[in-house]
Amino acid sequence: MTSKRARPQITLPVTVEFEDVDSFRIAHHTKLVAYLERARVRFLDRHGIDLTRTDPHPVLYDLEVRFKKPARFRDAIEVSVFVESADGFRLILGYRVTRDAELLLKARTCLAFVDAASGRMVPLPQDYAALAL
């Protein structure tokens, strides 16, 4: 019998503030993307990733967002981030943003790594690859 280890995940609580909304009191899409980044940084930090690494450095290779419902002023939302997959060069993270268990958006980011001197993509560093094991 084989057992699968649960993939790392965190959930970050966020309150939609006045500065995050438009004149209709709906959170602007750029703020929601910023919440994803905030959760990604917390996720990596909690899993021992050195966020001050300069070589190779991580780059956001791809971002995909599917908006389902709006977040509104003063909503208490949760941003969950988890590892979806990894290959030799990329780490794919998945996201769910919810309000009281209601799905507001799903997203995916792809991190790749670039050598500072050559500017070329390099293999996924071991500490990032270990997140997907």
Buried (B, 14 or more C-beta within 10 A) or exposed (E): EEEEEEEBEBBBEBEBEEEBBEEEBBBBBEBBBBBBBBBBBBBBEEBEBEEEEEEBEBEEBEEEBEEEEBBBBEBEBBBBBBBBEBEEBBBBBBBBBBBEEEEBBBBBBBBBBBEEEEEEBBBBBEEBBBBBE
